Amino acid sequence: MVSSDKESLPPGYILHDGFPSVPEYVHLRSAAGLSPKTPSQAAAIPTGSWYFHIADMAVHPDHQKRGLGDAVLKALLAKIKQDAPADGEPYVSLLADGPGRPLYVKNGFVESAPESLGMILK
Ligand SMILES: CC(C)(COP(=O)(O)OP(=O)(O)OC[C@H]1O[C@@H](n2cnc3c(N)ncnc32)[C@H](O)[C@@H]1OP(=O)(O)O)[C@@H](O)C(=O)NCCC(=O)NCCS
């Protein structure tokens, strides 16, 4: 446990360095109104979560439009399915630049807005 910078927290609160227990995690999500997660999904948090982010899809221009991007994305999604806890769906996200959008849509991705809006730190 690491106590936090006391100046930045309201009185009575301490930041713990680490992960919540499985029951704490499941309860907190539910209490905060987030979608429910199973105990196996909660247990996977410290070792590799049910949350996956796909970053940097790129095929060299000399090799584009041959189905390589599609093959790589399908292989990544298969690996994610294989590695994720068996109960409950993995949460897979990405930020889609223009050229990648048709590929992502073809593979089942939908826009997260307006429910969830992608944000980056600038
Ligand atoms: C996005 C990117 C990764 C796609 O890679 P890719 O290998 O060209 O993708 P694919 O070949 O699987 O699919 C791309 C298009 O080629 C078409 N295609 C696939 N095989 C083909 C073939 N044999 N002949 C002709 N066209 C083909 C697909 O139908 C697809 O068309 P669509 O976009 O109209 O649906 C690639 O364009 C890229 O690196 N772009 C620059 C970087 C970038 O913007 N990345 C996205 C970041 S979010």
The ligand as an ORCA input file, in Angstrom:
! r2SCAN-3c Opt
* xyz 0 1
  C      -5.813      0.791    -42.715
  C      -4.788     -0.206    -43.275
  C      -4.049     -0.855    -42.114
  C      -5.565     -1.284    -44.043
  O      -4.597     -2.267    -44.491
  P      -4.817     -3.087    -45.838
  O      -3.901     -4.254    -45.839
  O      -4.741     -2.158    -46.995
  O      -6.320     -3.584    -45.643
  P      -7.100     -4.642    -46.527
  O      -6.365     -4.928    -47.772
  O      -7.446     -5.814    -45.671
  O      -8.440     -3.860    -46.821
  C      -8.364     -2.551    -47.404
  C      -9.198     -2.491    -48.679
  O      -8.604     -3.310    -49.660
  C      -9.595     -4.143    -50.235
  N      -8.943     -5.377    -50.698
  C      -8.619     -6.444    -49.956
  N      -8.026     -7.386    -50.708
  C      -7.968     -6.862    -51.962
  C      -7.469     -7.331    -53.187
  N      -6.904     -8.541    -53.294
  N      -7.536     -6.524    -54.257
  C      -8.105     -5.310    -54.165
  N      -8.603     -4.790    -53.027
  C      -8.549     -5.569    -51.956
  C     -10.574     -4.371    -49.130
  O     -11.848     -4.776    -49.613
  C     -10.602     -3.030    -48.502
  O     -11.455     -2.185    -49.243
  P     -12.412     -1.166    -48.526
  O     -11.509     -0.293    -47.671
  O     -13.051     -0.423    -49.645
  O     -13.343     -2.015    -47.704
  C      -3.847      0.482    -44.282
  O      -4.605      1.177    -45.241
  C      -2.878      1.460    -43.638
  O      -1.849      1.076    -43.108
  N      -3.224      2.771    -43.744
  C      -2.333      3.834    -43.246
  C      -2.233      3.820    -41.728
  C      -3.584      4.032    -41.099
  O      -4.279      5.020    -41.352
  N      -3.966      3.065    -40.251
  C      -5.214      3.110    -39.526
  C      -4.975      3.734    -38.194
  S      -6.446      3.723    -37.213
*
